[in-house]
Amino acid sequence: MFYYVLKYVLLGPLLRLVFRPRIEGLEHVPESGPAIVAGNHLSFSDHFLMPAILKRRITFLAKAEYFTGPGIKGRLTAAFFRSAGQIPVDRSGKEAGQAAIREGLGVLSKDELLGIYPEGTRSHDGRLYKGKVGVAVMALRAQVPVIPCAMIGTFEAQPPGKVIPTLHPVAIRFGKPLDFSRYLGMENEKAVLRAITDEIMYAILTLSEQEYVDQYAAVAKAEVQAAAKAAKAERERKFPRLPSR
């Protein structure tokens, strides 16, 4: 119930007023039956903008950190995400991918829409990164279509680290459903999973017109953070702080 209160009374109207998103290709989202909506991930607001404009309920797999914060703020955040239809997924450890797949298949088994970001994390620089193959596994096991989706302008409106979004034109584009029934029974073939995932990412790329990077976003983000840390250490070595009196 709270999901629909957020969508139609509290959050949805506010998001539409602030972002005024331009919607394209909404007819490609099926009115009934299970399907995966696979999109790029540029901003924290992506989690809420897409559900706000879809007629159907959509459930996203969200990182577990949103549900495990300490104190009152953490509990309120967790309650908000659960009420908004988000499912926590632990992204650490060897079983992380399998846990996400199990949760996603559970949503699809109820004939619902599943939202997923194949990149696995938000883009730190606005570019589109290599997709993880979990989306292909779920599409084959559940035998459902994949609708590519592109969020455009949300990075400029609310880049990572920015709490209050700025006014910026936003568009949400949906592409034609991708059918992978020709690969049924081949969900254990690594080459097949890679090919399906790359096809999904290419469809997202065509819609978003982003620059593509053939590298996982988490790896690229870690490299940037390591470089920044090394640069800071070098500055401190060259210009050590004077001891306080």
N, C-alpha and C positions, 0 to 999 in steps of 0.2 A: 504493500500500500504506500509506504513512504517513498518508494521509487517513483510512483506516479505523481505524488505530491511535489517531489523535487522537479520532475520533468515538466509538469503543466502549471504549477503554482509558484514555486520558489525559485529554483535555479534556471529552468528552461527559458522562461520569459526574460530573465536578466541577461542570460548569455546571448539571446537573440538581439536584445536591445544594445548591448555593448559591442558585440562583434558584427552583427548584421551579416551573417554568412550568406554567400551566394551558393546555391545548391545546384549541382549538375548531375544528371544521370540517376536520380533517385528511383526511376522506374526499373532500374536493374536489380534493386533489392527485392527479393521475393516477398509477397504478402503473407505467405505461410510456409511452414516446413523448415527444416534445419538448413543452415548455411553458415559459412565462415566469411566474415568481413575482415580482410587483411589490409592494413594501412601503414603508411609511414608514421613516424612518431617524432614530432618536433617540439611539443610543448606539453606541460602539465594539463593545460586546458583541453587537449585532445580527448582525454578521458570523458569529458562532459559535453563537448560541443556536438560530437557525432550522435550520442544518445538523444540530445535535445532536439535534433531535426528528424530523426527516424520515427516512423509511425509505430514500428514494433519495438518491443523491449530488446535490448542487446546486453549481453553479459561479457565483461572484459576480464582477462587474466591480468592481475595486477601484482606488483612485487610485494612480498610479504612485509617489507619494511614499513609500508603504509599502515599495517595492522598491529605493529609491535612497538610503537613509540611509547616512551615512559610517561607517567603522570596523567593528569586530567586531559591535557592536550592530546596525548597519544590515544587515550580511550575515545575521545570525541572524534578524532580523525578516523580511527578504526570503525566506529559506528557509522560515520558518514559514508565511508567507502562501501561497507556492507549494504547499507540502505540504498546506495546508488547502483547496486548490482555488480559490484566488483568481487572477484574471488582471489584470495591471497595465494601466491605461489612462491615457494622458497627457491631462489635462484642459485643457491650455494650447494656444493656437493655433487656427487655423481648421479644421484637420483632426482636432481632438480628437473631435468628435461622430462623424465617419465612422469613425475608428479603433475607437471603442467599438461601433459598429454591426457592423463587420466581425468583431470578436472575439465578439460575442454571437451572430451568425449562425453562426459556426464551431462554437460549443457546441451550438446547436440542430440543426445539420446532423448531429450525432452521436446524435440522439434523446435528448438529455440535458435536465435542468432547468437553466434559466438564472435566476439571482437578480439583480434590478436594483432600484435605488432611483430612481424617476423624478424625485425632487427634486434629484438630482445631488450632494447633500452632506448632512451631518447637520444636523438642526434645532438651532439654537443656543438656542431658547427653549421647545421642546416643542410648538410649533404645526406644522401641516401646511401646506407651501408648494406653489406651482404646479409642476406636473410638466413635464419636458422631453419633447419629442415623439419622442425616439429609441426609446422603448419601443413606440410605435405603428408606427414604421417597421419594427422587427424583427418585430412580430406579423404585419404584413401580408406582408412579404417571405418569412418562414418559414412563414406560414399555420398559426400555432399559437395555442392559447388563452392567455389571460392570467388567472392566479389572483391576485386581490388578497389582500394579507396585511397585518395590523396587529400591530405590536409595541406592547404596552401595559405601562407601568411601567418600561421600561428606562431612560427618561430620568431618572426619580427614583432608580433604582438606580445608574446610572453616567452622569451628565451629561457633556457635553464638558469635558475638562480634568481629570476625576477618574480616577485610575489604578486604585485599588482600589474595586470596587463595594461598595455597602452592601446589606444585606438589605432587600428590598422585593418585594411581590407582583408577579409578572410573568405576563402572559397573551399567547398568540400565537393570533390568529384568522385563519383562512383563509375566504375567501368563495367563492361559486360561480364556476366558470370563465366568463370573458367571451369571447364568440365575435364576431369582427369580420370574418367571411368575407363579409359583405355589402359590404365596402369593398375587396375584393381588386382589385388593379390600380390603386388610387388612392393609392399610397404617396407620390406626388409632389404631391398636392393638400394645400396647407398647411391649408386649412380642415378637411379630413377628419382630418388628423393631430392637429390641435388638439382636435377633437371627441372622437376616440378617447382621447386622453390625459386630457382632462377627465372622461370617463366612468370611466376607471381610477382617477383621483384621487378621484372621488366615491365609488366603491366602497370605496376604502381609508378615506376619511373616515367612511363609514357604519359600518365595522368598528371604527375607532379612537376615534371620537367626539371627535376633537381639534378645536381651533379652526382654521379654515381662513384662510389669507392668500393673496390673489390676487396674488402676487409671487414671483419666483424667490428661493429661499433664499440663494443666493450674493449676490444684490443686497442683500437685507435684512441679511445678515451684514456686508457691506461698509459699509453705512450705519451700523450700530451701532458698528463699529470706528472709522469716521471721526468719529462724534460723540464717542466716548470720547477719541480723539486730540485733537480740538478742545477738549474740556473740560479735558484735561490741560494743553494749551498756555495756555489762559486762566488756569488756576490758577497756573501758573508765571509768567505775566505779572503777575498781581496780587500774588503772594507769591514774588518771586525769591529764590533761595537766596543766602545770605550767602557771600562768598568765604572759602575756607578759609585759615587762617593758615599 
